[in-house]
Amino acid sequence: MTPHLASLAVMVPVMGLLVWRRVRSQFGRQPIRRGRMLVRIAIFALLGVLMALFGLRHPPLLEGLLGGVVVGIVLGMLGLRLTRFERRTDGGDGYIPNPWIGAVLTALLVGRLAWRFAVVMPQMTAVEPGISGAPALGYSPLTMLVFGLLVGYYVAYFSGLLVHHRRFERAQAAPGDGA
């Protein structure tokens, strides 16, 4: 098995697992997990900064990333408006995200990755051993736009969830304080 096919054999199942976890976290009731949300905010922000630093050398990539971040922040704010908070019978707090926004973001991500793999893989297998120059998956402003969309959405959405959850907790505690 050539190294390119071996990397593909590893990447496809890993990507499938990541997409499955992403889809599962976008639909239905989700528990509020402050620690995980903070870690996700930090990871997405760090990845966004690293990709922006990479984009400084290639302005069209940076433009795609920044455009995606702006649209992602707007989608994150819309997602917050469409999210419902609830308190379960066991006392735990949860939220129900809007399934349409999650479905569109997942479809964009999967579609763009599939397209890039379809375009790049034939070029990677055509590269002869010992010759570098295989195209990189990130060298596309459209791919960077989709990545920026995810970064902007998740940083805005999870930050907003934490703020709105705190407000929800205060509103739930207020009626009990007056009694």
MODELLER restraints for C-alpha pairs under 7 A, 6 or more apart:
rsr = mdl.restraints
at = mdl.atoms
rsr.add(forms.Gaussian(group=physical.xy_distance, feature=features.Distance(at['CA:4:A'], at['CA:125:A']), mean=6.45, stdev=0.5))
rsr.add(forms.Gaussian(group=physical.xy_distance, feature=features.Distance(at['CA:26:A'], at['CA:97:A']), mean=6.49, stdev=0.5))
rsr.add(forms.Gaussian(group=physical.xy_distance, feature=features.Distance(at['CA:26:A'], at['CA:99:A']), mean=6.25, stdev=0.5))
rsr.add(forms.Gaussian(group=physical.xy_distance, feature=features.Distance(at['CA:26:A'], at['CA:102:A']), mean=5.35, stdev=0.5))
rsr.add(forms.Gaussian(group=physical.xy_distance, feature=features.Distance(at['CA:27:A'], at['CA:97:A']), mean=6.68, stdev=0.5))
rsr.add(forms.Gaussian(group=physical.xy_distance, feature=features.Distance(at['CA:27:A'], at['CA:99:A']), mean=5.51, stdev=0.5))
rsr.add(forms.Gaussian(group=physical.xy_distance, feature=features.Distance(at['CA:28:A'], at['CA:96:A']), mean=5.79, stdev=0.5))
rsr.add(forms.Gaussian(group=physical.xy_distance, feature=features.Distance(at['CA:29:A'], at['CA:94:A']), mean=6.49, stdev=0.5))
rsr.add(forms.Gaussian(group=physical.xy_distance, feature=features.Distance(at['CA:29:A'], at['CA:95:A']), mean=5.77, stdev=0.5))
rsr.add(forms.Gaussian(group=physical.xy_distance, feature=features.Distance(at['CA:29:A'], at['CA:96:A']), mean=4.74, stdev=0.5))
rsr.add(forms.Gaussian(group=physical.xy_distance, feature=features.Distance(at['CA:30:A'], at['CA:94:A']), mean=5.38, stdev=0.5))
rsr.add(forms.Gaussian(group=physical.xy_distance, feature=features.Distance(at['CA:30:A'], at['CA:95:A']), mean=5.37, stdev=0.5))
rsr.add(forms.Gaussian(group=physical.xy_distance, feature=features.Distance(at['CA:30:A'], at['CA:96:A']), mean=6.11, stdev=0.5))
rsr.add(forms.Gaussian(group=physical.xy_distance, feature=features.Distance(at['CA:31:A'], at['CA:93:A']), mean=6.15, stdev=0.5))
rsr.add(forms.Gaussian(group=physical.xy_distance, feature=features.Distance(at['CA:31:A'], at['CA:94:A']), mean=4.18, stdev=0.5))
rsr.add(forms.Gaussian(group=physical.xy_distance, feature=features.Distance(at['CA:31:A'], at['CA:95:A']), mean=6.42, stdev=0.5))
rsr.add(forms.Gaussian(group=physical.xy_distance, feature=features.Distance(at['CA:32:A'], at['CA:93:A']), mean=5.84, stdev=0.5))
rsr.add(forms.Gaussian(group=physical.xy_distance, feature=features.Distance(at['CA:32:A'], at['CA:94:A']), mean=5.05, stdev=0.5))
rsr.add(forms.Gaussian(group=physical.xy_distance, feature=features.Distance(at['CA:32:A'], at['CA:95:A']), mean=6.89, stdev=0.5))
rsr.add(forms.Gaussian(group=physical.xy_distance, feature=features.Distance(at['CA:37:A'], at['CA:158:A']), mean=5.96, stdev=0.5))
rsr.add(forms.Gaussian(group=physical.xy_distance, feature=features.Distance(at['CA:41:A'], at['CA:154:A']), mean=6.96, stdev=0.5))
rsr.add(forms.Gaussian(group=physical.xy_distance, feature=features.Distance(at['CA:41:A'], at['CA:155:A']), mean=5.09, stdev=0.5))
rsr.add(forms.Gaussian(group=physical.xy_distance, feature=features.Distance(at['CA:41:A'], at['CA:158:A']), mean=6.63, stdev=0.5))
rsr.add(forms.Gaussian(group=physical.xy_distance, feature=features.Distance(at['CA:44:A'], at['CA:151:A']), mean=5.47, stdev=0.5))
rsr.add(forms.Gaussian(group=physical.xy_distance, feature=features.Distance(at['CA:44:A'], at['CA:155:A']), mean=6.56, stdev=0.5))
rsr.add(forms.Gaussian(group=physical.xy_distance, feature=features.Distance(at['CA:45:A'], at['CA:151:A']), mean=6.85, stdev=0.5))
rsr.add(forms.Gaussian(group=physical.xy_distance, feature=features.Distance(at['CA:45:A'], at['CA:155:A']), mean=6.80, stdev=0.5))
rsr.add(forms.Gaussian(group=physical.xy_distance, feature=features.Distance(at['CA:48:A'], at['CA:151:A']), mean=6.25, stdev=0.5))
rsr.add(forms.Gaussian(group=physical.xy_distance, feature=features.Distance(at['CA:52:A'], at['CA:62:A']), mean=5.89, stdev=0.5))
rsr.add(forms.Gaussian(group=physical.xy_distance, feature=features.Distance(at['CA:55:A'], at['CA:61:A']), mean=5.22, stdev=0.5))
rsr.add(forms.Gaussian(group=physical.xy_distance, feature=features.Distance(at['CA:55:A'], at['CA:62:A']), mean=4.34, stdev=0.5))
rsr.add(forms.Gaussian(group=physical.xy_distance, feature=features.Distance(at['CA:56:A'], at['CA:62:A']), mean=6.30, stdev=0.5))
rsr.add(forms.Gaussian(group=physical.xy_distance, feature=features.Distance(at['CA:60:A'], at['CA:141:A']), mean=5.90, stdev=0.5))
rsr.add(forms.Gaussian(group=physical.xy_distance, feature=features.Distance(at['CA:61:A'], at['CA:140:A']), mean=6.47, stdev=0.5))
rsr.add(forms.Gaussian(group=physical.xy_distance, feature=features.Distance(at['CA:61:A'], at['CA:141:A']), mean=4.54, stdev=0.5))
rsr.add(forms.Gaussian(group=physical.xy_distance, feature=features.Distance(at['CA:61:A'], at['CA:144:A']), mean=6.10, stdev=0.5))
rsr.add(forms.Gaussian(group=physical.xy_distance, feature=features.Distance(at['CA:64:A'], at['CA:141:A']), mean=4.73, stdev=0.5))
rsr.add(forms.Gaussian(group=physical.xy_distance, feature=features.Distance(at['CA:64:A'], at['CA:142:A']), mean=6.22, stdev=0.5))
rsr.add(forms.Gaussian(group=physical.xy_distance, feature=features.Distance(at['CA:64:A'], at['CA:144:A']), mean=5.34, stdev=0.5))
rsr.add(forms.Gaussian(group=physical.xy_distance, feature=features.Distance(at['CA:64:A'], at['CA:145:A']), mean=4.36, stdev=0.5))
rsr.add(forms.Gaussian(group=physical.xy_distance, feature=features.Distance(at['CA:65:A'], at['CA:144:A']), mean=4.79, stdev=0.5))
rsr.add(forms.Gaussian(group=physical.xy_distance, feature=features.Distance(at['CA:65:A'], at['CA:145:A']), mean=4.68, stdev=0.5))
rsr.add(forms.Gaussian(group=physical.xy_distance, feature=features.Distance(at['CA:65:A'], at['CA:147:A']), mean=6.76, stdev=0.5))
rsr.add(forms.Gaussian(group=physical.xy_distance, feature=features.Distance(at['CA:65:A'], at['CA:148:A']), mean=4.55, stdev=0.5))
rsr.add(forms.Gaussian(group=physical.xy_distance, feature=features.Distance(at['CA:66:A'], at['CA:148:A']), mean=6.36, stdev=0.5))
rsr.add(forms.Gaussian(group=physical.xy_distance, feature=features.Distance(at['CA:67:A'], at['CA:145:A']), mean=6.25, stdev=0.5))
rsr.add(forms.Gaussian(group=physical.xy_distance, feature=features.Distance(at['CA:68:A'], at['CA:145:A']), mean=4.34, stdev=0.5))
rsr.add(forms.Gaussian(group=physical.xy_distance, feature=features.Distance(at['CA:68:A'], at['CA:146:A']), mean=6.04, stdev=0.5))
rsr.add(forms.Gaussian(group=physical.xy_distance, feature=features.Distance(at['CA:68:A'], at['CA:147:A']), mean=6.95, stdev=0.5))
rsr.add(forms.Gaussian(group=physical.xy_distance, feature=features.Distance(at['CA:68:A'], at['CA:148:A']), mean=4.15, stdev=0.5))
rsr.add(forms.Gaussian(group=physical.xy_distance, feature=features.Distance(at['CA:68:A'], at['CA:149:A']), mean=4.03, stdev=0.5))
rsr.add(forms.Gaussian(group=physical.xy_distance, feature=features.Distance(at['CA:69:A'], at['CA:148:A']), mean=4.42, stdev=0.5))
rsr.add(forms.Gaussian(group=physical.xy_distance, feature=features.Distance(at['CA:69:A'], at['CA:149:A']), mean=4.91, stdev=0.5))
rsr.add(forms.Gaussian(group=physical.xy_distance, feature=features.Distance(at['CA:69:A'], at['CA:151:A']), mean=6.19, stdev=0.5))
rsr.add(forms.Gaussian(group=physical.xy_distance, feature=features.Distance(at['CA:69:A'], at['CA:152:A']), mean=4.17, stdev=0.5))
rsr.add(forms.Gaussian(group=physical.xy_distance, feature=features.Distance(at['CA:70:A'], at['CA:152:A']), mean=6.48, stdev=0.5))
rsr.add(forms.Gaussian(group=physical.xy_distance, feature=features.Distance(at['CA:71:A'], at['CA:149:A']), mean=6.10, stdev=0.5))
rsr.add(forms.Gaussian(group=physical.xy_distance, feature=features.Distance(at['CA:72:A'], at['CA:148:A']), mean=6.99, stdev=0.5))
rsr.add(forms.Gaussian(group=physical.xy_distance, feature=features.Distance(at['CA:72:A'], at['CA:149:A']), mean=4.20, stdev=0.5))
rsr.add(forms.Gaussian(group=physical.xy_distance, feature=features.Distance(at['CA:72:A'], at['CA:150:A']), mean=6.18, stdev=0.5))
rsr.add(forms.Gaussian(group=physical.xy_distance, feature=features.Distance(at['CA:72:A'], at['CA:151:A']), mean=6.94, stdev=0.5))
rsr.add(forms.Gaussian(group=physical.xy_distance, feature=features.Distance(at['CA:72:A'], at['CA:152:A']), mean=4.23, stdev=0.5))
rsr.add(forms.Gaussian(group=physical.xy_distance, feature=features.Distance(at['CA:72:A'], at['CA:153:A']), mean=4.05, stdev=0.5))
rsr.add(forms.Gaussian(group=physical.xy_distance, feature=features.Distance(at['CA:73:A'], at['CA:152:A']), mean=4.69, stdev=0.5))
rsr.add(forms.Gaussian(group=physical.xy_distance, feature=features.Distance(at['CA:73:A'], at['CA:153:A']), mean=4.98, stdev=0.5))
rsr.add(forms.Gaussian(group=physical.xy_distance, feature=features.Distance(at['CA:73:A'], at['CA:156:A']), mean=5.46, stdev=0.5))
rsr.add(forms.Gaussian(group=physical.xy_distance, feature=features.Distance(at['CA:75:A'], at['CA:153:A']), mean=6.00, stdev=0.5))
rsr.add(forms.Gaussian(group=physical.xy_distance, feature=features.Distance(at['CA:76:A'], at['CA:153:A']), mean=4.48, stdev=0.5))
rsr.add(forms.Gaussian(group=physical.xy_distance, feature=features.Distance(at['CA:76:A'], at['CA:154:A']), mean=6.74, stdev=0.5))
rsr.add(forms.Gaussian(group=physical.xy_distance, feature=features.Distance(at['CA:76:A'], at['CA:156:A']), mean=5.24, stdev=0.5))
rsr.add(forms.Gaussian(group=physical.xy_distance, feature=features.Distance(at['CA:76:A'], at['CA:157:A']), mean=4.58, stdev=0.5))
rsr.add(forms.Gaussian(group=physical.xy_distance, feature=features.Distance(at['CA:77:A'], at['CA:156:A']), mean=6.75, stdev=0.5))
rsr.add(forms.Gaussian(group=physical.xy_distance, feature=features.Distance(at['CA:77:A'], at['CA:157:A']), mean=6.56, stdev=0.5))
rsr.add(forms.Gaussian(group=physical.xy_distance, feature=features.Distance(at['CA:79:A'], at['CA:98:A']), mean=6.34, stdev=0.5))
rsr.add(forms.Gaussian(group=physical.xy_distance, feature=features.Distance(at['CA:79:A'], at['CA:101:A']), mean=6.85, stdev=0.5))
rsr.add(forms.Gaussian(group=physical.xy_distance, feature=features.Distance(at['CA:79:A'], at['CA:157:A']), mean=6.92, stdev=0.5))
rsr.add(forms.Gaussian(group=physical.xy_distance, feature=features.Distance(at['CA:80:A'], at['CA:157:A']), mean=6.31, stdev=0.5))
rsr.add(forms.Gaussian(group=physical.xy_distance, feature=features.Distance(at['CA:80:A'], at['CA:160:A']), mean=6.67, stdev=0.5))
rsr.add(forms.Gaussian(group=physical.xy_distance, feature=features.Distance(at['CA:80:A'], at['CA:161:A']), mean=6.97, stdev=0.5))
rsr.add(forms.Gaussian(group=physical.xy_distance, feature=features.Distance(at['CA:82:A'], at['CA:98:A']), mean=5.80, stdev=0.5))
rsr.add(forms.Gaussian(group=physical.xy_distance, feature=features.Distance(at['CA:83:A'], at['CA:95:A']), mean=6.67, stdev=0.5))
rsr.add(forms.Gaussian(group=physical.xy_distance, feature=features.Distance(at['CA:83:A'], at['CA:96:A']), mean=5.64, stdev=0.5))
rsr.add(forms.Gaussian(group=physical.xy_distance, feature=features.Distance(at['CA:83:A'], at['CA:97:A']), mean=4.72, stdev=0.5))
rsr.add(forms.Gaussian(group=physical.xy_distance, feature=features.Distance(at['CA:83:A'], at['CA:98:A']), mean=5.79, stdev=0.5))
rsr.add(forms.Gaussian(group=physical.xy_distance, feature=features.Distance(at['CA:84:A'], at['CA:95:A']), mean=5.49, stdev=0.5))
rsr.add(forms.Gaussian(group=physical.xy_distance, feature=features.Distance(at['CA:84:A'], at['CA:96:A']), mean=5.21, stdev=0.5))
rsr.add(forms.Gaussian(group=physical.xy_distance, feature=features.Distance(at['CA:84:A'], at['CA:97:A']), mean=6.80, stdev=0.5))
rsr.add(forms.Gaussian(group=physical.xy_distance, feature=features.Distance(at['CA:85:A'], at['CA:94:A']), mean=5.87, stdev=0.5))
rsr.add(forms.Gaussian(group=physical.xy_distance, feature=features.Distance(at['CA:85:A'], at['CA:95:A']), mean=4.32, stdev=0.5))
rsr.add(forms.Gaussian(group=physical.xy_distance, feature=features.Distance(at['CA:85:A'], at['CA:96:A']), mean=6.47, stdev=0.5))
rsr.add(forms.Gaussian(group=physical.xy_distance, feature=features.Distance(at['CA:86:A'], at['CA:93:A']), mean=5.95, stdev=0.5))
rsr.add(forms.Gaussian(group=physical.xy_distance, feature=features.Distance(at['CA:86:A'], at['CA:94:A']), mean=5.45, stdev=0.5))
rsr.add(forms.Gaussian(group=physical.xy_distance, feature=features.Distance(at['CA:86:A'], at['CA:95:A']), mean=5.98, stdev=0.5))
rsr.add(forms.Gaussian(group=physical.xy_distance, feature=features.Distance(at['CA:87:A'], at['CA:93:A']), mean=4.56, stdev=0.5))
rsr.add(forms.Gaussian(group=physical.xy_distance, feature=features.Distance(at['CA:87:A'], at['CA:94:A']), mean=6.23, stdev=0.5))
rsr.add(forms.Gaussian(group=physical.xy_distance, feature=features.Distance(at['CA:109:A'], at['CA:146:A']), mean=6.62, stdev=0.5))
rsr.add(forms.Gaussian(group=physical.xy_distance, feature=features.Distance(at['CA:112:A'], at['CA:143:A']), mean=6.65, stdev=0.5))
rsr.add(forms.Gaussian(group=physical.xy_distance, feature=features.Distance(at['CA:116:A'], at['CA:137:A']), mean=6.55, stdev=0.5))
rsr.add(forms.Gaussian(group=physical.xy_distance, feature=features.Distance(at['CA:120:A'], at['CA:135:A']), mean=6.66, stdev=0.5))
rsr.add(forms.Gaussian(group=physical.xy_distance, feature=features.Distance(at['CA:123:A'], at['CA:134:A']), mean=6.98, stdev=0.5))
rsr.add(forms.Gaussian(group=physical.xy_distance, feature=features.Distance(at['CA:124:A'], at['CA:134:A']), mean=5.44, stdev=0.5))
rsr.add(forms.Gaussian(group=physical.xy_distance, feature=features.Distance(at['CA:127:A'], at['CA:134:A']), mean=6.54, stdev=0.5))
rsr.add(forms.Gaussian(group=physical.xy_distance, feature=features.Distance(at['CA:138:A'], at['CA:144:A']), mean=6.68, stdev=0.5))
